[in-house]
Amino acid sequence: MKVLNQKGTLRGEIRVPGDKSISHRSIMFGSLAQGRTEVSGFLTSADCLATMDCFRRMGVHIEEDPADPTHLFIDGNGLRGLSPETDPVTLYSGNSGTTTRILSGILAAQRFTSVIGGDDSVNSRPMKRIMDPLSRMGAEIESIKGNNCAPLQIRGRQLKGIVYESPVASAQVKSAIMCAGLYADGPTTVIEPVRSRDHSERMLRAFGAVVEDQIDPQTGRNTVTVQPCRELHAHAVTVPGDISSAAYFIAAGLIVPGSEILIRGVGINPTRDGILRVAANMGADITILNRSNTEEPYADLLVKSSSLHGCEIGGAVIPSLIDELPVIAVMAAAAEGTTVIRDAAELRVKESDRIDAVVSNLQAMGVNVTAREDGMVIEGGSALQGAKIRTYNDHRIAMSFAVAALIAQGDTVLDEEGCVNISYPAFFGDLEKLIANRSSIDLQRSNKANKSRRMQLLT
């Protein structure tokens, strides 16, 4: 349990931890490549460490820099070189749906049998969305409990290339099929209703795979094709700051009056920057500085408190901000007017049912908000009241309502704060630094004012 009652402006600069999606993939593709892959900026969160542990259990040597745990060296085993000590091998994915789903695509083509599952949350999330296409490719994959959820038993088989039209725009589903496609006997194509985040496409190309993608300008549908691959080759990976982690400080900087925050080195991949586009539509004052021109683009973000107004959020932008929607809902509660979030039914099958979690907690804080099957309607502009927040052991719910607490009257109590370790172990410490820096700036201003007054008295 954590009690929050910090009020006042936020000032200073921070650097958020590495991107979770890119960190997962750096371990996966580095482990499947020939040679030594060096990773800088790796996210040492529980989810990413679960991925690292899975590949270590399959014989991959991963070395952490003793002076900097975000700096890794991966001695890859090659696409066909994974070698667990036991067959079947049992792999634990913790709270990570990314690990469970994408790794299943890799395991489908191996020469051994695997059992992969995670905690209660992961083992309740839908896996039929990967089981169906992988089975069509020839994989032998079954839900051990017969409920289309993990744990999954996967017997490696020779795979065939397919064309799969996904009913959802999901980078995890797409990436699982693409990874299986590396081992297939012909091209593998995934068609999405709209484009999901493209970290796998970018990184696989960098490791030497042949990946083609295009968007239909008429329908917006995204088509990705991966060719069979003989080998991947080691490639240095620099992981930018995670925009999903930066989102909490973007929101805090915008809604807490008088605030100014500089967030360094944030990934601004166009398939992930939806929060910046929505914030702009809401009237946010965010300046993008020092843009990079790299494999995964990044920049510094200067965020200043702003008078926000409601807007409609839906359609093609949703996959680019699905993880940020809980904190966007907090922004909407602080904005003037009505915000409508739609086309986001995927929120119901995350670590928690995030629609119900956000709506019930905002209501507890006095916000007029209504749940819909695929989103919510938020009436902004009312003063927030401190409340007891149920996090559902969901890191994004905990951090979102820690932001809401900054503008709430009275105490806000999180029933569980340790879940932030899933993606951002240092979150509360970084938030307190901005608060402490504000206090330091206020003290410096007070000292300067007192010194000025003393000088006026002397003259």
LUMMARLO-71264 format. One record per residue (C-alpha): residue number from 1; x, z, y. Coordinates in steps of 0.1 Angstrom, whole numbers. Layout:
% LUMMARLO-71264
[NUM [X Z Y]],
...
//
This chain:
% LUMMARLO-71264
[1 [0 0 0]],
[2 [13 -9 35]],
[3 [-2 3 68]],
[4 [2 -22 97]],
[5 [-4 -13 134]],
[6 [23 -32 154]],
[7 [11 -45 187]],
[8 [27 -64 216]],
[9 [47 -96 220]],
[10 [70 -111 194]],
[11 [103 -125 206]],
[12 [136 -138 192]],
[13 [147 -163 166]],
[14 [146 -163 128]],
[15 [156 -185 99]],
[16 [131 -185 71]],
[17 [142 -187 34]],
[18 [147 -220 16]],
[19 [118 -242 6]],
[20 [102 -230 -27]],
[21 [91 -265 -39]],
[22 [126 -280 -33]],
[23 [144 -250 -48]],
[24 [124 -253 -80]],
[25 [132 -290 -83]],
[26 [169 -285 -75]],
[27 [171 -263 -107]],
[28 [151 -287 -128]],
[29 [168 -320 -119]],
[30 [203 -304 -116]],
[31 [198 -291 -152]],
[32 [189 -325 -164]],
[33 [217 -344 -146]],
[34 [252 -351 -159]],
[35 [278 -332 -139]],
[36 [278 -303 -115]],
[37 [251 -300 -89]],
[38 [257 -278 -59]],
[39 [227 -263 -42]],
[40 [228 -247 -7]],
[41 [199 -227 7]],
[42 [182 -219 -26]],
[43 [152 -196 -24]],
[44 [160 -164 -44]],
[45 [123 -155 -49]],
[46 [106 -144 -81]],
[47 [91 -178 -87]],
[48 [123 -198 -83]],
[49 [143 -172 -104]],
[50 [117 -178 -131]],
[51 [126 -215 -132]],
[52 [163 -206 -133]],
[53 [157 -183 -162]],
[54 [138 -209 -181]],
[55 [167 -234 -179]],
[56 [193 -208 -188]],
[57 [173 -201 -219]],
[58 [176 -238 -228]],
[59 [214 -237 -226]],
[60 [221 -247 -189]],
[61 [249 -229 -172]],
[62 [239 -219 -136]],
[63 [264 -200 -115]],
[64 [255 -180 -84]],
[65 [280 -176 -56]],
[66 [288 -138 -56]],
[67 [290 -138 -18]],
[68 [259 -159 -13]],
[69 [231 -159 -39]],
[70 [215 -189 -21]],
[71 [245 -210 -31]],
[72 [244 -222 -67]],
[73 [263 -245 -91]],
[74 [244 -261 -120]],
[75 [263 -276 -148]],
[76 [237 -301 -161]],
[77 [231 -308 -198]],
[78 [218 -343 -192]],
[79 [183 -356 -198]],
[80 [185 -352 -235]],
[81 [209 -322 -237]],
[82 [187 -291 -234]],
[83 [196 -269 -263]],
[84 [177 -235 -267]],
[85 [191 -209 -291]],
[86 [157 -207 -308]],
[87 [131 -233 -319]],
[88 [105 -227 -308]],
[89 [118 -214 -275]],
[90 [96 -190 -255]],
[91 [98 -196 -217]],
[92 [83 -172 -191]],
[93 [72 -187 -158]],
[94 [61 -155 -141]],
[95 [36 -163 -113]],
[96 [49 -198 -108]],
[97 [24 -226 -114]],
[98 [50 -251 -103]],
[99 [74 -240 -131]],
[100 [46 -241 -157]],
[101 [32 -275 -148]],
[102 [63 -295 -140]],
[103 [84 -280 -168]],
[104 [57 -290 -192]],
[105 [63 -326 -184]],
[106 [100 -322 -192]],
[107 [93 -302 -224]],
[108 [69 -329 -237]],
[109 [99 -352 -245]],
[110 [124 -327 -259]],
[111 [136 -324 -295]],
[112 [123 -289 -299]],
[113 [91 -269 -297]],
[114 [84 -247 -266]],
[115 [59 -220 -257]],
[116 [55 -216 -219]],
[117 [33 -191 -201]],
[118 [34 -166 -173]],
[119 [16 -136 -159]],
[120 [-21 -131 -159]],
[121 [-26 -152 -128]],
[122 [-7 -182 -141]],
[123 [-23 -179 -175]],
[124 [-58 -182 -158]],
[125 [-50 -213 -138]],
[126 [-62 -248 -150]],
[127 [-37 -267 -172]],
[128 [-60 -294 -185]],
[129 [-50 -314 -155]],
[130 [-15 -318 -170]],
[131 [-25 -316 -207]],
[132 [-47 -347 -205]],
[133 [-22 -372 -190]],
[134 [7 -358 -211]],
[135 [-13 -361 -243]],
[136 [-21 -397 -233]],
[137 [17 -403 -231]],
[138 [20 -390 -267]],
[139 [28 -354 -261]],
[140 [16 -328 -285]],
[141 [5 -300 -262]],
[142 [-21 -273 -268]],
[143 [-35 -242 -251]],
[144 [-27 -214 -275]],
[145 [-59 -195 -265]],
[146 [-80 -227 -266]],
[147 [-91 -222 -230]],
[148 [-71 -251 -214]],
[149 [-48 -225 -198]],
[150 [-13 -212 -205]],
[151 [4 -202 -226]],
[152 [10 -237 -238]],
[153 [27 -248 -271]],
[154 [45 -281 -266]],
[155 [61 -300 -294]],
[156 [85 -327 -281]],
[157 [76 -363 -290]],
[158 [87 -398 -280]],
[159 [65 -407 -250]],
[160 [50 -439 -238]],
[161 [45 -451 -202]],
[162 [9 -450 -189]],
[163 [-11 -456 -157]],
[164 [-29 -424 -148]],
[165 [-54 -420 -120]],
[166 [-54 -384 -110]],
[167 [-87 -369 -98]],
[168 [-68 -345 -76]],
[169 [-39 -350 -51]],
[170 [-15 -325 -67]],
[171 [23 -327 -65]],
[172 [25 -305 -96]],
[173 [4 -328 -117]],
[174 [22 -359 -103]],
[175 [56 -343 -109]],
[176 [48 -333 -144]],
[177 [39 -369 -153]],
[178 [69 -383 -134]],
[179 [92 -361 -153]],
[180 [77 -371 -186]],
[181 [80 -407 -175]],
[182 [118 -404 -173]],
[183 [117 -403 -211]],
[184 [90 -429 -217]],
[185 [93 -463 -233]],
[186 [81 -481 -202]],
[187 [71 -475 -166]],
[188 [48 -446 -158]],
[189 [24 -448 -128]],
[190 [4 -420 -111]],
[191 [-24 -429 -87]],
[192 [-36 -401 -64]],
[193 [-67 -401 -41]],
[194 [-44 -392 -12]],
[195 [-7 -386 -9]],
[196 [6 -352 -21]],
[197 [40 -337 -12]],
[198 [68 -361 -22]],
[199 [97 -338 -29]],
[200 [100 -350 -65]],
[201 [102 -387 -55]],
[202 [129 -380 -29]],
[203 [150 -358 -51]],
[204 [147 -380 -82]],
[205 [159 -410 -62]],
[206 [189 -390 -50]],
[207 [197 -381 -86]],
[208 [196 -418 -96]],
[209 [161 -424 -110]],
[210 [141 -455 -100]],
[211 [110 -444 -82]],
[212 [86 -466 -62]],
[213 [57 -455 -41]],
[214 [32 -470 -18]],
[215 [0 -460 1]],
[216 [-30 -484 1]],
[217 [-38 -488 39]],
[218 [-75 -494 32]],
[219 [-82 -465 8]],
[220 [-53 -441 14]],
[221 [-47 -439 -23]],
[222 [-10 -432 -32]],
[223 [6 -450 -61]],
[224 [39 -437 -76]],
[225 [58 -455 -104]],
[226 [89 -441 -122]],
[227 [110 -462 -146]],
[228 [125 -448 -178]],
[229 [159 -433 -172]],
[230 [191 -432 -193]],
[231 [207 -404 -172]],
[232 [204 -385 -140]],
[233 [236 -378 -120]],
[234 [246 -347 -102]],
[235 [238 -346 -65]],
[236 [244 -320 -38]],
[237 [211 -305 -26]],
[238 [206 -287 8]],
[239 [173 -268 8]],
[240 [157 -266 43]],
[241 [137 -236 55]],
[242 [102 -235 39]],
[243 [75 -245 63]],
[244 [50 -225 42]],
[245 [71 -194 50]],
[246 [75 -205 86]],
[247 [37 -208 89]],
[248 [33 -171 93]],
[249 [56 -169 123]],
[250 [41 -201 137]],
[251 [7 -185 136]],
[252 [20 -151 149]],
[253 [38 -167 178]],
[254 [7 -187 188]],
[255 [-19 -159 186]],
[256 [0 -128 198]],
[257 [-1 -130 237]],
[258 [33 -134 255]],
[259 [52 -143 223]],
[260 [80 -168 220]],
[261 [97 -175 186]],
[262 [125 -199 177]],
[263 [124 -208 140]],
[264 [156 -224 128]],
[265 [160 -252 102]],
[266 [125 -257 90]],
[267 [116 -285 67]],
[268 [94 -311 84]],
[269 [88 -335 55]],
[270 [57 -355 67]],
[271 [39 -346 34]],
[272 [42 -309 43]],
[273 [39 -308 81]],
[274 [1 -306 82]],
[275 [1 -272 99]],
[276 [20 -287 129]],
[277 [-6 -314 132]],
[278 [-35 -290 130]],
[279 [-19 -266 154]],
[280 [-15 -294 179]],
[281 [-52 -302 175]],
[282 [-59 -266 183]],
[283 [-39 -267 215]],
[284 [-7 -250 203]],
[285 [25 -250 223]],
[286 [51 -259 197]],
[287 [83 -279 206]],
[288 [103 -296 178]],
[289 [140 -294 185]],
[290 [172 -307 168]],
[291 [156 -330 143]],
[292 [178 -340 114]],
[293 [178 -374 97]],
[294 [185 -363 61]],
[295 [170 -367 26]],
[296 [146 -338 34]],
[297 [142 -337 72]],
[298 [143 -304 91]],
[299 [142 -292 127]],
[300 [140 -261 149]],
[301 [105 -250 160]],
[302 [100 -233 194]],
[303 [66 -215 193]],
[304 [49 -200 223]],
[305 [17 -181 226]],
[306 [-12 -204 233]],
[307 [-50 -205 240]],
[308 [-63 -221 208]],
[309 [-96 -237 202]],
[310 [-114 -245 170]],
[311 [-113 -279 151]],
[312 [-123 -296 119]],
[313 [-97 -296 91]],
[314 [-103 -319 61]],
[315 [-96 -352 44]],
[316 [-61 -366 39]],
[317 [-43 -337 58]],
[318 [-54 -311 32]],
[319 [-26 -317 6]],
[320 [0 -313 34]],
[321 [-11 -278 43]],
[322 [-30 -264 12]],
[323 [-7 -234 10]],
[324 [-10 -227 48]],
[325 [-48 -227 49]],
[326 [-51 -189 46]],
[327 [-30 -183 77]],
[328 [-46 -213 95]],
[329 [-79 -194 89]],
[330 [-64 -164 107]],
[331 [-54 -187 136]],
[332 [-90 -200 137]],
[333 [-103 -165 139]],
[334 [-82 -159 170]],
[335 [-92 -193 185]],
[336 [-122 -200 207]],
[337 [-150 -219 191]],
[338 [-158 -230 155]],
[339 [-133 -242 129]],
[340 [-145 -260 98]],
[341 [-122 -262 67]],
[342 [-134 -287 40]],
[343 [-121 -307 11]],
[344 [-100 -277 0]],
[345 [-116 -267 -33]],
[346 [-81 -265 -47]],
[347 [-78 -231 -29]],
[348 [-101 -217 -56]],
[349 [-75 -222 -84]],
[350 [-44 -208 -67]],
[351 [-29 -174 -74]],
[352 [-63 -161 -63]],
[353 [-95 -177 -53]],
[354 [-82 -181 -17]],
[355 [-115 -191 -2]],
[356 [-132 -159 -13]],
[357 [-101 -138 -6]],
[358 [-98 -151 30]],
[359 [-135 -150 37]],
[360 [-140 -114 24]],
[361 [-110 -101 43]],
[362 [-118 -118 76]],
[363 [-153 -104 73]],
[364 [-139 -70 68]],
[365 [-120 -75 101]],
[366 [-152 -84 119]],
[367 [-150 -122 119]],
[368 [-181 -143 115]],
[369 [-170 -166 86]],
[370 [-190 -183 59]],
[371 [-176 -196 25]],
[372 [-183 -230 13]],
[373 [-175 -244 -22]],
[374 [-146 -265 -7]],
[375 [-137 -244 23]],
[376 [-151 -222 51]],
[377 [-166 -221 85]],
[378 [-150 -197 110]],
[379 [-165 -186 143]],
[380 [-135 -176 164]],
[381 [-131 -156 196]],
[382 [-142 -121 185]],
[383 [-118 -91 186]],
[384 [-104 -84 151]],
[385 [-107 -48 137]],
[386 [-82 -32 115]],
[387 [-94 -30 79]],
[388 [-84 -24 43]],
[389 [-72 -58 30]],
[390 [-74 -68 -6]],
[391 [-45 -90 -14]],
[392 [-54 -99 -50]],
[393 [-17 -97 -57]],
[394 [-14 -131 -38]],
[395 [16 -134 -16]],
[396 [-1 -158 8]],
[397 [-31 -136 14]],
[398 [-8 -106 20]],
[399 [14 -124 46]],
[400 [-16 -141 63]],
[401 [-33 -107 69]],
[402 [-1 -91 80]],
[403 [-3 -117 108]],
[404 [-39 -109 115]],
[405 [-30 -72 118]],
[406 [-8 -80 148]],
[407 [-39 -87 169]],
[408 [-63 -63 152]],
[409 [-75 -30 168]],
[410 [-65 0 147]],
[411 [-48 2 114]],
[412 [-47 -27 88]],
[413 [-39 -16 53]],
[414 [-27 -40 26]],
[415 [-35 -27 -8]],
[416 [-3 -43 -22]],
[417 [27 -57 -4]],
[418 [52 -63 -32]],
[419 [36 -97 -40]],
[420 [54 -112 -10]],
[421 [85 -112 -33]],
[422 [70 -143 -50]],
[423 [80 -165 -21]],
[424 [94 -145 8]],
[425 [111 -111 -2]],
[426 [123 -105 34]],
[427 [90 -112 51]],
[428 [83 -77 65]],
[429 [119 -72 75]],
[430 [119 -105 95]],
[431 [86 -96 111]],
[432 [100 -62 122]],
[433 [131 -79 137]],
[434 [109 -99 160]],
[435 [91 -67 170]],
[436 [123 -48 175]],
[437 [138 -76 195]],
[438 [107 -75 217]],
[439 [113 -38 222]],
[440 [150 -45 230]],
[441 [140 -72 255]],
[442 [114 -49 271]],
[443 [140 -21 274]],
[444 [166 -45 290]],
[445 [140 -56 315]],
[446 [131 -20 323]],
[447 [167 -11 327]],
[448 [173 -41 350]],
[449 [142 -32 371]],
[450 [153 5 374]],
[451 [188 -7 384]],
[452 [173 -30 410]],
[453 [151 -2 424]],
[454 [181 22 426]],
[455 [201 -5 445]],
[456 [172 -9 469]],
[457 [171 28 475]],
[458 [209 29 482]],
[459 [206 1 507]],
//
